Amino acid sequence: MAANAKVGRQVAGCNFVANDEIWKSHVHMEWAASKKWPQNWGFMTQTYKELSADAGPSKKEEKPKVELPEQLRLAPITPIEKYIKIGESPPYPDTTTGLVGWRSTKPDCKLEIYGAYAKGKGGLVKQLNWPQEGII
């Protein structure tokens, strides 16, 4: 027998009696849970139609529709085409360089819509004219 071989209780899972008791406990817990399941979770086996038939009013007892006052009624829906006009697009560019910014020449498609005043003015140190020694 090798010198490093584990003997007796050092071998993992060698206690067969304890393993058997653990297995019996698991089996018993599953059996008890299966007996309690119908009373705790049996409602999940019913279909939606069965539940809605028991809970909701029947179709014979339909509620009358309530008329809304004039100030709460919605105005008639106007088609979106009345407000938004979509013009014809310019022709698609033939080259890949034309693809980048092919609409940027139009004033309504500019990327810089806020102008130069929205650009950054540098760091706080530069704005306050702090010396370099004061910066950590």
Order of alpha helices (4+ residues) and beta strands (2+ residues): alpha-alpha-alpha-alpha
